[in-house]
Amino acid sequence: MTNKKVARAKLSLLQLANDLNNVSKACKITGYSRQQFSEIRRNFQTYGANGLIDRLPGAKGPHPNRVSDEIETAILDHALENPCHGATRVEHELRLKGVQVSSGGVRGVWQRHDC
């Protein structure tokens, strides 16, 4: 189902419960549980129609421990100059230049840039 169809189904559930004046019956007819109904109603009351659209769980934006842009640039520059170096070697080489980054941070940058 697309987001619009899901939102319409949830809105129909709320309207049916209001029309029947019976939440249990409306849930039984539409196939939602009482717990789902409560969550749908709470989202509708808080956010309006936008609260009925399903959202994917997960972090919003970059991870808080992500390396800075300067470090990312240093990692990518080193990878271009020394393409045979592994993540641990890159970590050690950059530490000698005063750049603090872990081998995991190096791998994360490589994954984001498909290196």
N, C-alpha and C positions, 0 to 999 in steps of 0.2 A: 504494500500500500504506500502511496505517496504521502508526504507530510500533510497535504491539504485534506486527503481522504481521511486520514487518522484524526485530524483535528475536527472534521465534520462529524465523525462517528462519536467522538467524545462530547461534542456539543449536543448531539442528538441524545446521548445518554443523560446529560444534565437536564435537557428540556423534557424528556420522557419522565424522569424522576419527579420533576416539578408538576407535570400534567397529571400523573397518576397519584401524586402525593404519597409515593411509596418507593423508597430507594431499593429495597430488596427485589421487588417485582421488576423494576427497570433494569437492574443488574442482571437478573435472570434472563430477561428478554434479549438484552444486547450482548450478553456473554462476558461482561466485566465482573470482577469480584468487588465486594464491598470496600476492601482496602484500596483497590484501584480507583473506585468511585471517590473515596475520600481524598485521595491524592489529586485526582482530576479537578474536583471541586475547589480544593485549596489553591491549586495553580491558577484556575480560572479567576478566583476571587482576588488573588494577588497580582497576576500579570495580565488578566483579561484574555482575549482570544489568542494572543501570542503564547500564553502559558499552556495551551493545548497542543502545541507543536512539539513533537518528540525531539529531544536534543541528545547528541551523543555524549556520553560521560567522558571525562578525561581533563587533562590540564589545558588551560587556555593560554596561548602564547608560549614563548620559549621557557625552557626549564630554568629555575632560579640559579642552578649551579653551572650553567653554560659558560664556556670561556668567553672572554671579552673579544671584541672585534680585532684588537691589536694582536692578541695571542693567536687568534684564528688565522690572521694574515701571515704571521710568522711561521705557523705550522704549514700552511699551503706553500709559502715560498721555499721552505726547507724541502718539502716533498718534490717540488719542481727541480730543485738543484740536486737532490739526492734521492732519486726515485726508488733505489734499492734498500733504503733504510727502513727498518721496522718501527713500530710505535715506540718501543722501549729505547731504541737508538735515537730516535727523534727527540724523545723526552730528555735524554742525557745531553744531547748536543745543544738543545735549547736552554737547558739549565746552565750550561757553560757560558751562554750568552746573556744570562740573567733573566730568562723567561721561565716562570714557574708554571708548569703544566704536567699532568700525569699522563701515563701512557693511555689510560682510558679516555682522557680528554682528547688526546691526539686521534684515537680511533673514532671518537664521536664526530670530530671535525671531518675526518675522511668519509665517514658514512653520510653526513649531510651533503657533502660535495661529490659523492660517488667516485671517490679516489680508490 
